[in-house]
């Protein structure tokens, strides 16, 4: 399946306030029921199995309405791992939408290519459904920007480009509530990466210690170790 890039509507807030809020609701349901939570937890569990359980300071990039970050924080606390989460998005409207659902997080509005943090400011940097928006040298630069502020690792969770999830999401679109989601869902699958492409991207970005893996069903994980 050939990769096709496009501009997604939610990234540009191209819709009414109600459409954007509804699309963020759709995105949370996708993460909750179709693998976003479980795949992110799998990456975190793998990290702690290697680094050992310890308190962490986490920067979640491209957080949207922050409900995924809030869930991950709750799950870490259940594992008796204290976690301080900073949630970053370039759209204040996205972060504001999550305030009723995600108390206790520290919101940051910033451009990912100009992160307002010193080197090694966080133990972990994470992102979910974010990397596929970038291509070529820009995607490689993104990885270096994330790694600059990470002390231990960068954990990236994203879609796998494959015909089956593309067909599934096209068929499921009538059950979504927002026209933004109906546009962005299939577009996200078409511009996602394969595991091999993800590994090549990390190598070209200059990283040597990393793991690119497939996470069923049709998710990809990239762990960059510092």
Secondary structure, 3 states (H helix, E strand, C coil): CCCCCCCCCHHHCCCCHHHHHHHHHHHHHHHHHCCHHHHHHHHHHHHHHHHCCCCEEEEEECCCCCHHHHHHHHHHHHCCCCEEEEEEECCHHHHHHHCCCCCCCEEEECCHHHCCCCCCCEEEEEEECCHHHCCHHHHHHHHHHHHHCEEEEEEEEEEECCHHHHHHHHHHHHHCCCHHHHHHHHHHHHCCECHHHHHHHHHHCCCCCEEEEEECCCEEEEEEEC
